[in-house]
């Protein structure tokens, strides 16, 4: 039999497969790997898709259910923009939540209430451009789903269609919220419920207060979570509740629980990107950063240090150096440029251009001279150094003009001196 392998043959092969091999030539067989190459759709998928499937394919509800069934913890991080989404994507986080907490973390408000649906859509689109692997979930902000079921469904549809999200999250366990969640699910949109501390309800709760600390409140947390499950939600966030309450809710549900300040007994955990990286140094953020958050880095300190160094170098004129001024104009064009400036009567501007060019030449000559001198010293001088039981390694960096002597720690016997000549290749 003939095996089709040329580009033209592969095209024909693709056409025939799409036609279910209705017109397959007699005596021609399709290599097994070729059939899979011609489609970027998994074998058990009904319809086509724009991207090939791979080990790094988008996390789906099916993936999350499989992890939950196996008892594997689900990871979730809240982010609000493209750079943070790229980092989350690279780290292999399961779910990226675009939270209405952007109101506090990004926009500087004291609560989550002021942020609008339009503003949330901007954040959602930015995150969707950066995170290609995690399941993307967008918060329904306060004021966009409380009035009616129609309003709730319409807002959820916008989060998916205009924001590029895969699912939505809504807060509260009241009957109207459960009804809204059910209607959204029936509209074909995946939903995460949110119980415990629900920041959108702070006017009723009396502030950002933990929930489930007494019998009635604890029972309400579990009942609300179960109601969200009954409404068709695929997961429930438990925020700021005691670990025994979270454990009880997790045991009572068939769907995953995602904890935030709810202890270690949930099916997964979520933290805000800025909080876990320790990015915030401003007193406002110290006020709103929750007690339960573990800081895995102190990025804010690094940022502050970098900004202070930048300010100092600009102030003293050391930045930008010639190394950070990469764009060139050749000598002929420079002279023509100066000539044109003089014709325009801009003598001072022409002189400035000439002075800048001369200064750059001087710096280059000095750097070349320093490097030539350095190489001469290395070639001619002898280094007297020997560590007991170990020869030193000499590394020469042409970029910095430095010699690094790398050696093991000295022993109690001390150093023995010997002559060694360094020969540069």
C-alpha positions as CSV (number, residue, x, y, z in Angstrom):
1,X,0.0,0.0,0.0
2,X,1.0,3.6,-0.6
3,X,1.6,5.9,2.4
4,X,0.8,9.6,1.9
5,X,3.5,11.8,3.3
6,X,4.0,14.8,1.1
7,X,2.4,18.2,1.9
8,X,-0.1,17.8,-1.0
9,X,-0.9,14.3,0.1
10,X,-1.4,15.4,3.7
11,X,-3.8,18.1,2.4
12,X,-5.8,15.5,0.4
13,X,-5.6,13.2,3.4
14,X,-7.1,15.9,5.7
15,X,-9.9,16.5,3.2
16,X,-10.8,12.8,3.1
17,X,-10.8,12.5,6.9
18,X,-13.1,15.4,7.2
19,X,-15.4,13.7,4.7
20,X,-15.2,10.6,6.9
21,X,-13.0,8.9,4.3
22,X,-16.0,8.6,2.0
23,X,-13.7,8.9,-1.1
24,X,-10.6,7.1,0.2
25,X,-8.7,5.8,-2.8
26,X,-8.4,2.0,-3.0
27,X,-5.0,0.7,-1.8
28,X,-4.2,3.9,0.1
29,X,-3.9,3.7,3.9
30,X,-3.5,6.6,6.4
31,X,-0.7,6.4,8.9
32,X,-2.1,6.4,12.5
33,X,-0.1,9.4,13.5
34,X,-1.1,11.3,10.4
35,X,-4.8,11.0,11.2
36,X,-4.2,12.6,14.7
37,X,-2.0,15.3,13.2
38,X,-4.7,16.4,10.8
39,X,-7.0,17.4,13.7
40,X,-6.4,19.6,16.7
41,X,-9.4,18.2,18.4
42,X,-9.3,15.3,21.0
43,X,-10.8,12.1,19.7
44,X,-13.8,12.3,22.0
45,X,-14.6,15.9,21.1
46,X,-17.7,16.6,19.0
47,X,-16.8,19.9,17.5
48,X,-13.7,21.5,16.2
49,X,-11.5,24.1,18.0
50,X,-9.0,26.8,17.1
51,X,-6.0,25.4,19.1
52,X,-4.3,22.0,19.3
53,X,-4.7,20.1,22.5
54,X,-1.6,19.5,24.6
55,X,-0.4,18.8,28.1
56,X,-0.8,22.5,28.8
57,X,-4.4,22.8,27.6
58,X,-6.9,25.0,29.3
59,X,-8.1,23.6,32.7
60,X,-11.7,22.6,32.5
61,X,-14.5,21.7,34.9
62,X,-13.8,18.1,34.1
63,X,-10.1,18.5,35.1
64,X,-11.2,20.1,38.4
65,X,-13.7,17.3,39.1
66,X,-11.1,14.7,38.5
67,X,-8.7,16.4,40.9
68,X,-11.4,16.7,43.5
69,X,-12.3,13.0,43.1
70,X,-8.7,12.0,43.6
71,X,-8.4,14.3,46.6
72,X,-5.8,16.5,45.0
73,X,-5.9,20.2,46.3
74,X,-7.1,22.8,43.8
75,X,-5.0,26.0,43.5
76,X,-6.6,29.4,42.8
77,X,-5.1,32.9,42.7
78,X,-6.9,36.2,42.3
79,X,-5.4,38.6,39.7
80,X,-6.4,41.7,37.9
81,X,-4.1,42.4,35.0
82,X,-2.0,40.9,32.2
83,X,1.4,40.7,33.9
84,X,0.0,38.9,37.0
85,X,-2.0,36.6,34.7
86,X,1.2,35.6,32.8
87,X,2.9,34.7,36.1
88,X,-0.1,32.6,37.2
89,X,-0.2,30.9,33.9
90,X,3.5,30.0,34.1
91,X,3.1,28.7,37.6
92,X,0.5,26.2,36.5
93,X,-2.3,27.5,38.9
94,X,-5.6,25.7,38.3
95,X,-8.0,28.7,38.6
96,X,-7.4,32.4,38.0
97,X,-10.1,34.5,39.7
98,X,-10.6,38.1,38.5
99,X,-12.0,39.4,41.8
100,X,-14.0,42.4,42.6
101,X,-11.3,42.9,45.3
102,X,-9.6,44.9,42.5
103,X,-11.6,47.8,43.9
104,X,-9.5,47.7,47.1
105,X,-6.2,46.3,45.8
106,X,-5.9,48.1,42.5
107,X,-8.3,51.1,42.6
108,X,-7.6,52.1,46.3
109,X,-11.1,51.9,47.7
110,X,-11.8,50.7,51.2
111,X,-14.4,48.2,50.1
112,X,-15.3,46.1,47.0
113,X,-18.6,48.0,46.5
114,X,-17.6,50.8,44.2
115,X,-16.2,48.8,41.3
116,X,-18.6,48.5,38.3
117,X,-19.3,45.8,35.8
118,X,-17.6,47.9,33.1
119,X,-14.4,48.1,35.1
120,X,-14.5,44.4,35.9
121,X,-14.7,43.7,32.2
122,X,-11.5,45.6,31.6
123,X,-9.7,43.5,34.2
124,X,-11.2,40.3,32.8
125,X,-10.0,41.0,29.3
126,X,-6.5,41.8,30.5
127,X,-6.3,38.6,32.5
128,X,-7.7,36.6,29.6
129,X,-4.9,37.8,27.3
130,X,-2.3,36.7,29.8
131,X,-3.6,33.4,31.3
132,X,-4.0,30.7,28.6
133,X,-4.0,27.6,30.9
134,X,-6.1,28.3,34.1
135,X,-9.8,28.2,34.3
136,X,-10.8,31.9,34.3
137,X,-13.5,33.0,36.7
138,X,-14.9,36.6,36.8
139,X,-16.6,38.1,39.8
140,X,-20.1,39.6,39.4
141,X,-19.6,43.0,41.2
142,X,-22.1,44.5,43.5
143,X,-25.1,46.1,41.8
144,X,-25.1,44.0,38.6
145,X,-27.1,41.0,39.6
146,X,-29.3,41.8,42.6
147,X,-32.3,43.5,40.9
148,X,-33.6,40.6,38.9
149,X,-32.8,37.2,37.4
150,X,-32.6,38.8,34.0
151,X,-30.1,41.3,35.2
152,X,-28.0,38.5,36.8
153,X,-28.0,36.4,33.6
154,X,-27.3,39.4,31.4
155,X,-24.3,40.4,33.6
156,X,-23.0,36.8,33.6
157,X,-23.2,36.6,29.8
158,X,-21.2,39.8,29.5
159,X,-18.5,38.4,31.8
160,X,-18.1,35.5,29.4
161,X,-18.7,37.2,26.0
162,X,-16.9,40.5,26.6
163,X,-14.5,39.5,29.4
164,X,-13.3,36.3,28.0
165,X,-14.0,34.3,31.2
166,X,-14.9,30.7,31.5
167,X,-17.2,31.0,34.6
168,X,-18.5,33.5,37.1
169,X,-18.6,33.8,40.9
170,X,-21.3,35.4,42.9
171,X,-21.6,36.1,46.7
172,X,-24.2,35.3,49.3
173,X,-26.4,32.5,50.4
174,X,-29.8,34.3,50.5
175,X,-32.7,32.8,48.5
176,X,-32.4,35.5,45.8
177,X,-28.7,34.8,45.3
178,X,-29.3,31.1,45.1
179,X,-32.1,31.7,42.5
180,X,-29.8,33.9,40.5
181,X,-27.0,31.3,40.6
182,X,-29.5,28.6,39.4
183,X,-30.7,30.8,36.5
184,X,-27.2,31.6,35.4
185,X,-26.3,27.9,35.4
186,X,-29.4,27.1,33.4
187,X,-28.3,29.7,30.9
188,X,-25.2,27.6,30.3
189,X,-22.7,29.4,32.4
190,X,-20.6,27.8,35.1
191,X,-20.9,29.3,38.6
192,X,-18.8,29.4,41.8
193,X,-20.8,30.3,44.9
194,X,-19.3,32.3,47.8
195,X,-20.3,32.0,51.4
196,X,-18.9,33.0,54.9
197,X,-17.6,36.5,54.8
198,X,-19.1,38.0,51.7
199,X,-17.5,41.5,51.3
200,X,-20.3,42.8,49.2
201,X,-22.6,42.4,52.2
202,X,-20.5,44.4,54.7
203,X,-23.3,46.8,55.4
204,X,-25.4,43.9,56.8
205,X,-22.5,42.1,58.4
206,X,-21.2,45.2,60.1
207,X,-17.8,45.2,58.4
208,X,-15.3,42.6,57.3
209,X,-16.1,40.1,60.1
210,X,-15.5,36.3,60.1
211,X,-18.6,34.1,60.0
212,X,-19.5,30.8,61.5
213,X,-18.3,31.6,65.0
214,X,-21.5,30.6,66.7
215,X,-24.0,27.8,66.1
216,X,-26.5,29.7,64.0
217,X,-23.8,31.3,61.8
218,X,-22.0,28.0,61.3
219,X,-25.1,26.2,60.3
220,X,-25.9,29.0,57.9
221,X,-22.5,28.6,56.2
222,X,-23.1,24.9,55.6
223,X,-26.7,25.4,54.5
224,X,-25.8,28.2,52.1
225,X,-23.0,26.1,50.6
226,X,-25.3,23.2,50.1
227,X,-27.9,25.5,48.5
228,X,-25.3,26.7,45.9
229,X,-24.5,23.0,45.2
230,X,-28.2,22.3,44.6
231,X,-28.4,25.3,42.3
232,X,-25.8,23.7,40.1
233,X,-22.6,25.5,41.1
234,X,-19.4,23.6,40.4
235,X,-17.5,24.9,43.5
236,X,-18.0,27.1,46.6
237,X,-15.6,29.6,48.1
238,X,-15.5,29.6,51.9
239,X,-14.1,32.8,53.3
240,X,-13.1,33.6,56.9
241,X,-14.8,30.8,58.7
242,X,-13.3,28.5,61.5
243,X,-11.6,25.3,60.2
244,X,-14.2,23.0,61.8
245,X,-17.0,24.8,59.9
246,X,-15.1,24.6,56.6
247,X,-14.4,20.9,57.2
248,X,-18.1,20.3,57.9
249,X,-19.1,22.1,54.7
250,X,-16.5,20.3,52.6
251,X,-17.7,16.9,54.0
252,X,-21.3,17.8,53.3
253,X,-20.7,18.8,49.7
254,X,-20.1,16.7,46.5
255,X,-18.4,19.7,44.9
256,X,-15.0,21.3,45.8
257,X,-14.7,24.0,48.4
258,X,-12.1,26.7,47.9
259,X,-10.9,28.2,51.2
260,X,-9.6,31.7,51.9
261,X,-9.0,32.1,55.6
262,X,-10.9,28.9,56.2
263,X,-8.2,26.5,57.3
264,X,-6.6,23.5,55.7
265,X,-9.6,21.2,55.3
266,X,-11.0,22.7,52.1
267,X,-10.7,21.1,48.6
268,X,-8.4,24.0,47.5
269,X,-7.1,27.4,48.5
270,X,-7.2,30.9,47.0
271,X,-5.1,34.0,47.8
272,X,-4.8,37.4,46.1
273,X,-1.7,37.8,43.9
274,X,-0.6,41.0,45.5
275,X,-1.1,39.7,49.1
276,X,0.8,36.4,48.7
277,X,3.7,38.2,47.0
278,X,3.9,40.9,49.7
279,X,3.7,43.7,47.1
280,X,1.9,46.3,49.2
281,X,3.8,48.7,51.4
282,X,1.3,51.6,51.5
283,X,-0.6,52.0,54.8
284,X,-3.9,51.6,52.9
285,X,-2.8,48.1,51.9
286,X,-1.5,47.2,55.3
287,X,-5.0,48.0,56.5
288,X,-6.8,45.8,53.9
289,X,-4.3,42.9,53.8
290,X,-6.0,40.1,55.6
291,X,-4.5,38.4,58.7
292,X,-4.8,34.9,57.2
293,X,-2.6,35.7,54.2
294,X,0.9,34.1,54.1
295,X,3.4,36.3,52.2
296,X,5.6,34.0,50.1
297,X,7.8,36.9,49.1
298,X,8.4,40.6,49.9
299,X,8.2,42.0,46.4
300,X,7.1,45.4,47.7
301,X,10.4,45.9,49.4
302,X,12.3,45.0,46.2
303,X,10.1,47.4,44.2
304,X,10.7,50.3,46.7
305,X,14.5,49.7,46.6
306,X,14.6,49.6,42.8
307,X,12.6,52.9,42.6
308,X,14.9,54.6,45.1
309,X,18.0,53.5,43.1
310,X,16.4,54.7,39.9
311,X,15.7,58.1,41.4
312,X,19.2,58.4,42.7
313,X,20.9,57.5,39.4
314,X,18.7,59.9,37.4
315,X,19.5,62.6,40.0
316,X,23.2,62.1,39.9
317,X,23.3,61.6,36.1
318,X,24.6,58.1,36.1
319,X,21.5,56.8,34.3
320,X,21.2,56.5,31.4
321,X,24.8,55.4,30.7
322,X,26.2,54.7,27.2
323,X,25.1,51.1,27.8
324,X,21.5,52.2,27.9
325,X,21.7,54.5,25.0
326,X,21.8,52.0,22.1
327,X,20.5,54.0,19.2
328,X,23.1,55.4,16.8
329,X,23.4,57.9,14.0
330,X,26.4,57.5,11.7
331,X,29.0,60.3,11.2
332,X,27.8,61.4,7.8
333,X,24.2,61.7,8.9
334,X,25.3,63.5,12.1
335,X,27.2,66.1,10.1
336,X,24.2,66.5,7.8
337,X,21.9,66.9,10.8
338,X,24.1,69.5,12.3
339,X,24.3,71.4,9.0
340,X,20.5,71.4,8.8
341,X,20.2,72.7,12.3
342,X,22.6,75.5,11.5
343,X,20.6,76.4,8.4
344,X,17.5,76.7,10.6
345,X,19.4,79.1,12.9
346,X,19.6,76.5,15.7
347,X,23.3,76.9,16.5
348,X,22.9,75.9,20.1
349,X,21.0,72.7,19.1
350,X,23.7,71.8,16.6
351,X,26.4,72.4,19.2
352,X,24.5,70.2,21.7
353,X,24.3,67.4,19.1
354,X,28.0,67.6,18.4
355,X,28.9,67.7,22.1
356,X,26.8,64.6,22.8
357,X,28.5,62.7,19.9
358,X,32.0,63.7,21.2
359,X,31.2,62.6,24.7
360,X,30.0,59.2,23.5
361,X,33.3,58.8,21.6
362,X,35.3,59.7,24.7
363,X,33.5,57.2,26.8
364,X,34.0,54.4,24.2
365,X,37.7,55.2,24.0
366,X,38.1,55.2,27.8
367,X,36.3,51.8,28.1
368,X,38.5,50.4,25.3
369,X,41.7,51.7,27.0
370,X,40.6,50.3,30.4
371,X,40.0,46.9,28.9
372,X,43.3,46.8,27.0
373,X,45.1,47.8,30.2
374,X,43.3,45.1,32.1
375,X,44.2,42.4,29.6
376,X,47.8,43.5,29.7
377,X,47.9,43.3,33.5
378,X,46.4,39.8,33.4
379,X,48.9,38.6,30.9
380,X,52.0,40.0,32.6
381,X,51.3,39.6,36.3
382,X,51.5,36.4,38.3
383,X,49.0,35.6,40.9
384,X,50.4,34.1,44.1
385,X,47.7,32.0,45.6
386,X,47.1,28.5,46.5
387,X,44.5,27.1,48.8
388,X,45.4,24.0,50.7
389,X,44.5,20.9,48.6
390,X,42.8,23.0,45.9
391,X,43.8,25.1,43.0
392,X,41.8,28.4,42.4
393,X,39.7,28.9,39.4
394,X,40.1,32.2,37.6
395,X,37.2,33.5,35.6
396,X,37.6,36.6,33.4
397,X,34.6,38.6,32.4
398,X,35.2,40.7,29.2
399,X,31.9,42.5,29.9
400,X,32.8,43.8,33.3
401,X,36.6,43.6,33.2
402,X,36.7,41.7,36.5
403,X,38.6,38.7,37.7
404,X,36.7,36.4,40.0
405,X,38.8,34.0,42.1
406,X,36.5,31.2,43.1
407,X,37.8,28.8,45.7
408,X,36.9,26.6,48.6
409,X,37.0,27.9,52.2
410,X,40.5,28.0,53.7
411,X,41.5,25.4,56.2
412,X,43.2,25.9,59.6
413,X,46.5,25.2,58.0
414,X,46.2,28.5,56.1
415,X,47.3,29.5,52.7
416,X,50.4,28.3,50.8
417,X,51.7,30.7,48.2
418,X,52.9,29.6,44.8
419,X,53.5,31.2,41.4
420,X,51.0,30.5,38.7
421,X,50.9,32.3,35.4
422,X,47.5,33.0,33.9
423,X,47.3,32.6,30.1
424,X,44.4,34.1,28.4
425,X,43.1,32.2,25.4
